[in-house]
Amino acid sequence: MHLGEEAWGQVIARLLQELPIALPQDLVERGRVLDGFYLPTRYPNGHPEGPPFEYYGRLQSKEALDYACAIVELIRLQMA
């Protein structure tokens, strides 16, 4: 809304691509990685067997947090 646009949806990569500003391509790729975590971590039957917490650990958590922080920081700078 800050740039005169409204964002709808939950697909981070698409939301980033639709911004009316040029973004580094690696940021969109980071959004794709985060998108891959959305459904399987949210639903208990998102994996063939076992609960989601058995499929994700410290490495995936750190990667997701790093990517999310990079996206939030870039957006914060654009809005400042």
Buried (B, 14 or more C-beta within 10 A) or exposed (E): EEEEEEEEEEBBBBBBEEBEEEBEEEBBEBBBBBBBBEEEBEEEEEBEEEEBEEBBEEEBEEBBEEBBEBBEEBBEEEEE
